């Protein structure tokens, strides 16, 4: 019997779609504010990744940390209202800083503010995903942050680690890098236990691994190892490998490519395959019966357009899973539908160009996008 080949660490230079999470402690100095030199060096890494053909999404903490510095707020816990005010002041400066460091490389940036609920709700999830896919298609680098100016419970938890993992799954990333104030995942807190050992690779997140997670180390970063492990579980389940590394060095992504200390959580699944499995496991809320032409188009890997639908059954909302049936009622697959049942019945059999006239607003051309479908 042949021996199993041991897993190897992913190569960041081979990433097709990369999500990078930047922690507050890396971006903001409590006394002097934004670390612009570090951010400019990160922009060089982003430009190099894009030159290799990698799509990049940045999930950036730092709005509250930057805002509280600008406002001169004291150290320690802030009230919810102070946190939200700091986020409001800090976010506009943060977005401008990213634009200023990436523009010299010919890179356009876009800002996306979300909460965890935006990824939990299927309708909002599909809208977020469509926006991100469109931005990436234009070569834009989206700058994603939690909408701390309106968040309540989330602002107290502050886990952009988990948000980054959900963004990675949303865009089908194959690699997620958490730039942090620690150089990987340890068996114990290395600042408290000198015998703590760093893991190079984690193949499976076991209960023993979870028990090793500790509390936050930095005074600025809110997410500790527990939130990073939660992020890793989300990422690897979605087919995305995740690395934790210390990111304070200039050009940290280059350092990672050159063998810097880190911990990789590896995934055995492909992002698209993992997404298909997720959709396939859902309970359907309705059915769409197609004509022969639509069946042929799906077989060629195309999206489902309203024109190919001959009948609609069930009561479903936008983003709900529906069964896709052939002309004789045979099951062909499942998909996440972009219209409600009422809207779908109204536009079924019509061309996409007629949707606005029928519904009174310009909707999406595809009823079910090919990336949201299992056939």
Buried (B, 14 or more C-beta within 10 A) or exposed (E): EEEEEEEEBBEBEEBEBBBBBBBBBBBBBEEEBBBEEBBBBBBBBBBBBBEEEBBBBBBBBBBBBBBBBEBEBEEEEBEEEBBBBBBBBBBBBBBEBBBBBBEEBEBEBBBBBBBBEBBEBBBBBBBBBBEBBEBBEEEBBBBBBBBBBEBEEBBEBBBBBBBBBBBBBBBBBBBBBBBBBBBBBBBBBBEEEEEBEBBEBBBEBEEEBEEBBBEBBBEBBBBBBBBBBBBBBBBBBBBBBBBBBBBBBBBBBBBBBEEBBBBBBBBEBEBEEBBBBBBEEBEBBBBBBBBEEBBEBBEEEBBBBBBBBBBBBBEBBBBBBBBBBBEEEEEBBBBBBBBBBEBBBBBBBBEBEEBEEEBEEEBBBBBBBBBBBBB
